Amino acid sequence: MRDLLRVPVVVAPMAGGPTTTALVVAAAEAGGLGFLAAGYKSASAMEEDVAAVRDRTAEAFGVNVFVPGRPSDPAVVDAYLTELAADVEALGAALGDPVWDDDAYEEKIDALVRLAPPAVSFTFGLPDAEVVDALHRAGSQVVLTVTTAEEARLADALGPDALCLQGIEAGAHRGSFTNDDRPGGDVGLLSLVHEVTAATATPVIAAGGIAGPRQVRAAMALGASAVQCGTAFLCCPESGASALHKAALADPAFTTTALTRAFSGRPARGLVNRFMTAHQKAPAAYPEVNNATRPLRATAVAAGDAQRVNLWAGQSFRWTTGEPAGAIIEAMWRKEGT
């Protein structure tokens, strides 16, 4: 990925609103690499975002796509949604349809092959080899997200241009291939970088809990070619995160983060609030739970209820500032000193 980066800072794709075209453009203009979040968007909306970025900058950028999983047991999902009755009533909200969908995966792949953005990354699993080959032929570099050394080994066999190593410290959804609790899935970033870089020559991007130059130094000292940050940009002016989310990151009432399936049915790290605490046994059912709770979460945001909405954040959330994206990237790199 070095040829796409003047400064080795990647702005993570934060689906659901935080990543805007303005944020991706700001990252590009600062010499970093911003990724558009195609997750939860239609293929046509993704295309509009790509066009908007290209209208504003000639610098490199990327697009991130979710790899679809398998449908979950409807009975398990229904039982969990019954558990949410008190939250629904308290907000005067409604639940959405708990359906499975593939997030328009095939349509997005077809569009990306045609649009050929400088980079395409994948989360929640691996694309087929044919997809990687098609993107390479189109001129896009391919980045595969992994959370363990075994996932890295499987991903590396597809010939990606880079591996994004996501440590357990990272905010929002885990990019793991499976939605289960098998042992060994809670690897810290530095351990993951150390193990993977010893086993492959493929460039790696280190992601998870990186909020400042000291963490950049640590990751790159272990062999990372770049670092990826998400939470660090949540409060910048270019972020599309809600005012409620931004305020919570600075609110002393929120003291820690944890992994939860309560909002989406997939492990994701966020600020611990009452909803997370009350629903610790949420099932592994993504995207069904995510689709069902979307209206509830939107109602909570509109009502200013920070206790019933997902406040995704990594472990280093206290270092988040309101500086512009370009200034955050410049500070990380200039002080990093390599």
N, C-alpha and C positions, 0 to 999 in steps of 0.2 A: 504493500500500500504506500510505500515511500513516494512513488511518483505522483500520487494524488494529494500529498500533504506537504505543505511548506512548513507547517508547525504540526508536530505529532499529537494533536488533540482532536479527538472525534466527539461530536455531540450526538448522544444516543437518540435513537428514535423513540419518542415517548407518545404512544398512541392514546387516543381519546381526548386530545386537545392541547396538551402542553407543547408539542412540537408544531411550530407554524412555519410557513414558507419564509417569514421574516427571520426566524431563528436560524434556519438553514442558510439563508443568504448571508446573514451576519457572520456565521461560522466560516463560510467560504471566503468572505472578504477579509477575514482575520488570518487566513492561511490554514485554518483547520478544515475538517471534513464533517459536514452536517448530514444527517440521514433523515429524509422524510419518513414519516410513519404511515405506511399504507394500511395498517391494521384498523379494522372497523370501518373502512371506507370502501366505497364502490370502486371498480376499476376506472370509471370515468372521472370520479373525484380525484383519484390518484394521478391520472393524466393531467388534470387541471393544475394540481400542485407542481408537477414536473414542469409544465409550461410556465407557471408563475415564477419558479426559481430561475429557469433559463432566460426569462425576460429581464431578470434583474442582475444576473451575474454570469460571467463566462467561466468562473472557477468551478472546480469539481464538487460534486455532491453525491449522495447515495439515496437509495430507497430501500426500506426494510419491509419484508413480507412475512406473515405468519404461515407456517406450514400446518395444515389442518390435521387434527387427530381423529379419533373414532367417536361415534355417538356413545352416550352414557345410558345407564339403566333409568328409564323414566320414573320408575317407582321410587328410586333413591332420591332423585331430584324433587319429586312431588313431596316426599316426606320432609325434605329440608325447607321447601317453600312454606309448608304449613308452620314450621318453626318461626318464620319471619312475620307472623300475623300481628304481633304486638308492635313491631317497627312500622309495618304498613299502616296500622291504625293510628299510631302516634303522629305520623307525618301526613295523614290523609292522602296517602299515595296509592299506587296500584303496582302490581307486578307485571312484568312483560311476559311474553310467550317463551317458555323455557325450551326453545328449539335448538337443535344442532344445526350448524352451518359450516361451510368450508371457507368463509371469509372471501368469497369470490376468487379463490386461489388461481384457478386455471385462467380466468379472464385477466387477472393481473400479470401472470407470467407471459401470456400472449402480448399484452400491451408493453411490458418491459423489454421483451425481445425486440419489439418494433421501435420503442423509444430509445433504447440503449443508453441509459444513464451511465455516468462514469463508474458507479458501483451499485451492486445489489446485495443486500444481506438477508439472511434467513434466520428465523427464530422459531422455537418449539419443535425442531426436528430438521431433517435433511431433505433437500429436493432430490429428485431423481437425477442420475448422472446425465440424462439427456437434457435436462433443464440447465444444468451447469454448462454443458457443452454449447447449448444454444445461446446462452448469455455471453459466453466467451467469444463465440463467432460474431456476435453483434457488437463486441467491443467493450462490454462491461466487465469489471472485475467483480469477483464473487467472494463474499465474506460469510462464513458459517459460524453461528453462535453455539458454544459448547459450555458445559458446566462441570465436566469431569474429564480426567485423562482418557477414559475409555471412549467417551463421546468424541474427544479430539482425534483419537485414532481412527474412528469410523469416518469422521468428517474429512480428515486429511486424505483418505483414500479416494475422494472425489476430485482431488486436484484444485482446491480453492486457492485464491490469491492471498487470503489471510484467514486466520481463525480468531474470532472474538471470544476471549476467555472471560466468562462471567463468574466472579466469585460470589460467595454467599452473602457478602456485604451489600450487594447491589440492591437498589430500590426497584419497586414495581415487580413485574412477573419474572420468575425464573425462566430462563430460556431452555430448560432441560428437554430432552427428547421424550421423556415419559412423564406422566402426571401421577406419580406414586411416591411412596415414602421409603423406597428401598435404601439400605445403608450405603453410605459413601457419597451421597448427593449434596452434602453440606460443606464442600471444600472452600477454604478461604482463598482469596485471590492470589496472594504471593506464593502459596504452596502450589496452586494450579499453574501459575506462570513458570515456576521453577521446574515442575515435572514435565510440562508439555514442551517447553523450549529445549529440554534435554533430549527429547525424542523426535523432534521434527525440525526441518529447516524452513518450514512455512512461516512467514511473518505472523506474529500474534499481536492482537490488540487487547490490552488489559482493562477490564471493566469491573467496577464494584467498589464503592466507598471512596473513590478518588475525588478530592475536593480542593487540592492545593499542590504546590510544587514539591513538597516533601514526598507525597505519595507518588507523584510522577517520577521522581528520582528513584524511588524504591522499585517500582515496576520496571523501569527501563534498565536499572542495574541488573535485574534478573533476566534480561533478554527481550523484553517487550519492545516492539517497534513503534507502538503508539499506545495512548491511553484513551479510554472512552468514558465520558462523564454524562450523567443525566441530571441527578438531583442538584448538582452545582449550578445548573442553568434554570431551574424552576422559577426563580424569583426575578430573573432578568426581564427588562422591558419587552423583549421579543417573545417571551414565553406566553403560551396560551392557557397556562394553568389558571384555575379560578382564583378570585380574590380570597375565597375561603381557604383554599389550599395554601396559598402563599402566606397568609396570616398564621396558619397553623404551624408552619415550619419555624416561625419565630416565637411562637407562644410557649412560655415556660411551663404551661400545663401539660404539654406533650413532652415526655421525657425520654422515650425510647421507641425503637422500632421492633417489629416482629414479622414473621412470615404468617400468612393467613390464606385460606381458601374461601373465607366468608363472603367476599364480594363477587368472586368470579368462578369459583370452583377449581382454581389453579393456584399453586403457591405464589404469593407475591408479598414483597416487603413494604410495609407502610407504618405510619405513626400509629401507635396503639391507642385505639379509642373504644368506646363501649360496645359498638357493634362487633368488633374483632373479638373482644373478651367474651361476649355473650354467645358467639357462634363458633366456638373453637373446633367443633366436630363437623364442620361443613364438608360435604362430600367432594371427591375428585370427579367433578362433572363440568368440564369446560368444553364449549362455551355456553352450555345450557344455563348454568347459574348466572353467568355474566349477562346473558340476554334477559333473564328474568329480573335481575336486580337493577338493570339500567334505569328504568323509570323511578325506582325508589331513590337511587343515588342522585338523579337529577333533581328530584323534589327536595332532597336534603340540602343540596347546594343552594337552591332557590330560597330555602327557608333559613339558610345560614346555620344549619345544624352540622357541626363538625364531628359529631359523635356517631353519625350514621352514613358517612361517606368515606370512600377509599381515599386516603391521604398518602399516596405512594411516596416513599422516601428511602434513601439508602442510609447506612449507619453513620455516615459523616454529615447528616443533614444540618447540624448546628453551624457548619461552615458556609452554608448557602447565603449569598448576598444578593442585593438588588442591582449590582453593577450591570452594564450592558454586556452582551455576550462576547463581543470583541475584546473588551477589557478583561473579562475573566480568562479568555484564552491567552491573551498577551501576558497576563500576570503569571499564569501557570508555566508558560514556556520561558519567558524572560528570566524569571527567578530560578527556573530549573537549570539553566546555564549550560546546556550541551548543544 
